[in-house]
Amino acid sequence: MRNTYDFDQKEPSGFWYIIKDSFGGMEELSSDDRNQVRRALSRLEYKIIEKNSLVDQGYEIIKKAYDSFMVKDRTMNRRTYDRLLQSWDESVYDFWGAFDKNDGRLVGFAAVRLFDAGCFYDMVTFYPEYKHNLTYPYYGIFTNLMSTILENENCNTLPMDHEALPSTPISNLFLYKNSNSAKHIVR
């Protein structure tokens, strides 16, 4: 772990990030984690999608996800979602979709902001039922994102903060658990 102030801005700030700057593939994951990733990949297909495919399908997913949260500190309505979608500039964002292999339906998505120093997960969400049906969608999407972003797109870092990641075991999977991967705390 390391502490640095020049990750996303020149001046020190009070914000801390946990970043990942390499991905060693499935070999860096535990046996249980590899099994969950394989299960996700066998049931879901992950691929880059166009932002316009999220206009209607994305709203339904995010609305149901917000409605399922136990803590009701945030709500999602169509107006809020449209503003969020509009704020995601396609020139600096990649959009990923997760599709059910049985029916081809979009069941989750990620909005990933690309910038000079790396990339940032702005949103990752799934239909609530996919979090509980043994498809392990977060394992699949984070493995795909890390592989593509850190290896293929040559981003230097992939920041992961507590607000960008859903409150699931996957947050800890790639941040703390794997001692062979490069992880850093950045302030």
Buried (B, 14 or more C-beta within 10 A) or exposed (E): EEEEEEBBEEEEEEEEBBBBBBBBEEEBBEEEBBEBBBBBBEBBBBEEBEBEEBEEBBBEBBBBBBEEBEEEEEEBEEEBBEEBBEEBEEEEBBBBBBBBEEEEEBBBBBBBBBEEBBBBBBBBBBBBEBBEEEBBBBBBBBBBBBBBBBEEEEBEBBBBBEEBBBEBEBBEBBBEBBEEBBBBEBE
